[in-house]
């Protein structure tokens, strides 16, 4: 995601909402948050650790923003220049986000040039190999497109 943010610098804003530690039981140095101050400290450390160009927003201790945007783990959203949801992914995949960003930027440019566009809604299901299958099959792609 950080590379994507670098690739679209000046064209799109990237926000990372730090909701909670995803696996506090597996990483004792990153336990579940007991205070908002601890959560802020972890958020700053995470941003610094990865030298992330994204803006980090630290959710409250109860995860109000996380719940507002579905409460699901690893969600990704692309909001267009009008505030409309242009993409919502149930799992963060850089290729999917890149595709959505390209479309949003293309549409924005079309509108600036006076082209009228009519949005419509669609859903599509994608699949990604499970962890054990990626390790044994040599699959390195972020997802497997089944279309």
C-alpha positions in Angstrom: 0.0 0.0 0.0 2.9 2.4 0.7 4.2 1.9 -2.8 0.7 2.6 -4.2 0.6 5.8 -2.1 4.0 6.8 -3.5 2.8 6.0 -7.1 -0.2 8.3 -6.7 1.4 11.1 -4.7 -0.3 14.3 -5.7 -3.2 12.5 -7.4 -4.9 10.8 -4.4 -4.9 10.9 -0.6 -4.1 7.7 1.3 -5.4 7.3 4.8 -4.6 4.4 7.0 -7.1 4.0 9.9 -5.3 2.3 12.7 -8.2 0.4 14.3 -6.5 -2.3 16.5 -3.7 -4.8 16.6 -4.8 -7.6 14.2 -2.8 -10.3 15.9 -1.8 -9.2 19.5 -1.5 -12.9 20.6 1.2 -13.6 17.9 3.3 -10.4 18.6 3.8 -9.8 22.3 5.7 -6.5 21.5 2.4 -5.2 20.0 -0.3 -6.2 22.6 -4.0 -5.3 22.4 -4.4 -1.6 23.4 -5.2 -0.9 27.0 -5.3 3.0 26.6 -5.6 5.5 23.8 -2.1 6.8 24.6 -0.7 3.3 24.0 -2.7 3.1 20.7 -1.2 6.5 19.6 2.3 5.3 20.4 1.8 2.1 18.5 0.3 4.1 15.5 3.3 6.4 15.4 5.7 3.5 15.7 4.0 1.6 12.9 4.1 4.6 10.5 7.8 5.2 11.3 8.7 1.5 11.1 7.5 1.3 7.5 8.4 4.9 6.6 4.8 5.1 5.3 3.8 8.1 3.1 0.2 7.5 4.1 -1.6 9.7 6.7 -2.3 7.6 9.7 -5.5 8.2 11.6 -5.8 6.5 15.0 -9.3 5.3 15.8 -10.6 5.6 19.3 -10.1 2.8 21.7 -13.5 1.3 20.9 -13.0 1.4 17.1 -15.8 3.7 16.2 -14.5 4.6 12.7 -13.7 1.0 12.1 -17.2 0.0 12.9 -18.6 2.9 10.9 -16.8 1.5 7.8 -18.1 -2.1 8.2 -16.0 -3.4 11.1 -14.4 -6.0 8.9 -10.7 -6.7 8.9 -8.4 -5.4 6.2 -11.1 -3.4 4.3 -10.1 -0.9 1.6 -12.2 2.0 0.3 -11.7 4.4 -2.6 -13.8 7.6 -2.2 -13.9 9.7 -5.3 -13.6 13.5 -5.6 -17.3 13.9 -5.0 -17.4 11.9 -1.8 -19.0 8.8 -3.5 -17.7 5.4 -2.7 -16.0 4.2 -5.9 -14.6 1.0 -4.5 -15.0 -1.2 -1.4 -12.9 -4.3 -1.0 -13.3 -6.9 1.7 -9.6 -7.6 1.6 -6.9 -5.2 0.7 -5.3 -6.0 -2.6 -3.0 -3.5 -4.2 -3.9 -4.5 -7.8 -7.6 -3.9 -7.0 -7.0 -0.6 -5.5 -4.7 0.5 -8.4 -7.5 -0.5 -10.9 -10.1 1.5 -8.9 -7.8 4.5 -8.6 -7.1 4.6 -12.3 -10.9 4.5 -13.0 -11.6 7.3 -10.5 -8.9 9.5 -11.9 -10.0 8.8 -15.5 -13.6 9.7 -14.6 -12.5 12.9 -12.8 -10.5 14.0 -15.9 -13.5 13.2 -18.2 -15.8 15.3 -16.0 -13.2 18.2 -16.1 -13.4 17.9 -19.9 -17.2 18.2 -19.9 -17.9 14.5 -20.5 -21.0 13.4 -18.7 -20.7 10.0 -17.0 -23.4 8.0 -15.3 -22.2 5.8 -12.5 -23.7 2.4 -11.9 -23.3 -0.2 -9.2 -21.7 -3.7 -9.6 -20.3 -6.4 -7.5 -17.7 -9.0 -8.3 -16.2 -11.8 -6.2 -12.4 -12.4 -6.4 -10.4 -15.2 -4.8 -7.0 -15.5 -3.4 -5.1 -18.7 -2.6 -5.0 -19.6 1.1 -1.7 -19.3 2.9 -0.8 -22.9 2.7 -1.6 -23.1 -1.0 0.6 -20.0 -1.7 3.5 -21.7 0.0 3.2 -25.0 -1.8 2.0 -23.9 -5.2 4.4 -21.1 -5.9 1.5 -18.7 -6.5 2.7 -15.2 -6.0 -0.2 -13.2 -7.4 -2.2 -11.1 -5.0 -5.4 -12.7 -6.1 -6.7 -15.2 -8.6 -9.1 -13.7 -11.0 -11.9 -16.1 -11.8 -14.0 -14.5 -14.6 
